[in-house]
Amino acid sequence: MQARWAGVLCLFLLLTACGPKDSKDVIEDLTDRSQHLESYSSHGTMTINNGQEPQSIDIEVWYQKPNFYRVALTNTKKNITQILLKNKSGVYVLTPHLKKSFRFQSDWPLNSGQIYLYQSILQNVITDPKRQFRTEKNDYRFDVATNNDYHRTWVKQQIWLDRDYLPKRVNILDENNHVMVQVKYDKFKLDTTFDKDAFDMDRNLQGLPENTKQTMANTSKTLSAVTPGYLPSGSRLIDEETIQGMHGPIVVMRFMGKQPFTLTQRLAKTMEVSTSMKGDPIDLDDAEGVWMKFATQQHLSWTMDGKDFELVGNIPLEEMQKIANSVLNQTEK
């Protein structure tokens, strides 16, 4: 009898040890994963709810230690792919169907909080002392604060990891608990082996995705200006003119108000642009932008629909993003 009870006790202890982990155990595991991450590849879909028609972005991420990244962002409606690349030379925003590259210096992705990067997901969970943790049927769920300096209206994240700590879904919520952005993962692989030139700029710029060839062929040869659908309170358009630049016409729109700014538009040209200035890549609804600050002026540039846009002014970045997104959502005049 005594031996039988001893066997039952051993079985009970074994089953208990194999049960779900508590928050402390999981955080220790996530910390270890973060510190020893060698490489990974992932694929998923990001949905942006901007108050109009939801935007769907196909996202493929490659990472290789120590600090190489390749993020391919494809607008599924327009079939246009842009690539955010980081290698030894710097950070690039590439637009392959236009053979266009822009290189700048950046600490990205440190403190970027992009929810499609595994490191950002892990750090958001690990560093939030007020995190909420729960064990669901097949997942671990965390509710944590956001860590994105560029979106102050994003206040909370809901993160689902499977029992191997791989991401399944991330929601970004505003203060009213509305889902602003959602990323759903359908593929994730640790310890991925990449080609030697996987993070090379030329390879990624020349590797024209099949689904963008038609878009490239149909790029407009005429410049039609687009007016922002959103303006900061008190701002108004006071002047618009077309000037002749070295590579064609440039439409210049000047806006006055408490925070004056200028919006320029021109046809996109095949070119490589490189600057030693520091900047950060910025996710817009339909494009990848580059934000830089010069003394009292801020500069946000992006490429979409065969045109290059530049927004310059002493206005908050969040306002610049709203203006840029409203341009992306407007039709040509």
Protein Blocks (a to p, Z undefined) as FASTA:
>chain_A
ZZmmmmmmmmmmmmmmmmccdfklmmmmmmmmmmmcfbdcddddddddehiacddddddd
ddddfbbccdddddfklopacdddddfkbccdddfknopacddddfbfghklpakbmklm
mmmmmmmmkbccdddfkbccdddddddfklmklmbdcddddfkopafbdcdddfkopafb
dcddfbdcehiacdfklmgfklmmmmccfklmmmmmmpcfbdcddddfbdcehiacfbdc
ddddfkbccdddddedjbdcddddddddddddddfbdcdddddfkbccddddehjbccdd
ddeehiacdddddddfklmmmmmmmmmmpccZZ
